Amino acid sequence: MKKTGKDGKHRILILGASGFLGGAIYKELCSYFKTFGTYNTPNKQYEKNKHFFQYSMEEDDVYEILGIVKPTIVISALRGDFSAQLIAHQHLAEYVFNNKIKLIFISSANVFDAYSKYPSYETDKTLSHSIYGHFKIKIENMLLRMPKKQVVILRLPMVFGAQSPRIIEILENIKEKEPIEVFPNLIMNVTIDAKVTQQVHYIINRNKCGVFHLGSNDLVHHNDFIKELVESFELNGKLVTYKNVYTTNDDRYLAVLPKYNLLPKHLQLLSNQIVSELKL
């Protein structure tokens, strides 16, 4: 398998580098590797950057960018239309296989959302009741048929971060005096963008492959975690209200716990570390 480019360093292409997580991964890697990214919506900042390519899954063929960049590693952090993503990943898988390079695919805890009675581990069978989960499983299954050394699947729980859509929405709700939705029956694990980017960097450096669950090692109730998070913000006396959303009478799990593919201790985390890191 091709390990590095001609200069002995990886050439990394991040599909979806203008998004929250793709952007965080780009910032983490660009000082260490020749790193390229794609963006969808026209943006002056990206247009000036020679390492960024405009790419629309619906209109463009990913082969064109792959041919220009000639990556040794592709990281897929794409979002958007599921059927367009499916075709893009079929082409991507074909390219990765033929060129003996590596693909890192960002998946989701939702590949297990049909199992509500217990948390899920790396080797558990995937099963989903949601359209989103089904779609992620389809891509996972396609990649799992490829040579093991060429594929990394990262299953993520809810990802928080100062610029994450979830935090922005919570702050917006507080500002607009709207209630924050919480799910009292949802037991989950969580993570933060800063930790995910370090974990990705480690996986690249150590040439790891296989399935990784990149969530916290502990479990939390959604409502407890969100309330603890909001209490850590300096809100200067602003009123905060919550709306309890019950999707079921029983507790349900949506958690991807690491068990078999464990990363070193400094790359593991607990949910309270996220709260302390996100203090605004």
Phi, psi and omega in degrees: 000139178296121181268317184219171177282185183300329183274010179082000180244154177292148166249118187247131175246122178255112177277120184092033184285353178268353179279176183302305184282318178301320179294320179295320179293319178302312181299323181292320190267336192295338178280344186251332184227161170289105188244132180237157180214165175243153174224156185257302183283135178310135186207121184302320183300317180285325182299327180283339185274115184294347181267003180244141180235135175284133184214122175247120183301325183289330188249331187253151175266128183299337180304323183300312181291320179300321179294325180284312186284324186050060184288158169261340175222134173245132175249122181260109175241034184291149171225163179124196185312125187294317182291324177293322178295321181298314179296316180301319181287331175296314179295319180298313181300319179298314181295314181301314181297310184294328183261006177053045177249190185241144177240128174252115184252128179269111181254198190215157174299340182296348176293350179243015191289355174278342179265098185260355187271345183203162176288167184242147180244172190303324186265001180293150179288136180279145176198129185226148174257354184257155179297319180298313180297317178303315183296316179296321179297318180304314181290317177304311182299322178297318182286327181289347176276351181275165176305133188305321185294346184264358188228136170234128176246121180253110178266123185247141168278203175297131180253125178252168181171156184306324181256015183286147179307324182294316180291318180300319180294319179298314181295324178296316179301317181296316181298319182273005182058034177263148178290148177268126181285130175230153183245095186298334183267000184268119176256125189217171162243170191220170172207178182228146185306319183299324180283319180300318182294322176295321180295318178298316180301315180297315181300322178291310182301321184267004177056044181282158175216170179104197185258130179237137172258112188257041177259173177297156181281353180242167181249148179221152170282139183306312184294321179297316183295313182297318180295318179297320179298311182295322179297335181279347179281147174273100187256003177048050174077006179296141182284134178238128176239156182235150175239116179284128179245118180253115178264348181202159178281337183258162172297140174231144182262139165218082188219135177248097184268138176282137181217315186259318180260072185276138175270164180304157184310318184291348178255003174265161180210163175243156186299326182292337176294327180293316179301313183292327179288335185263007179304123183268000000 
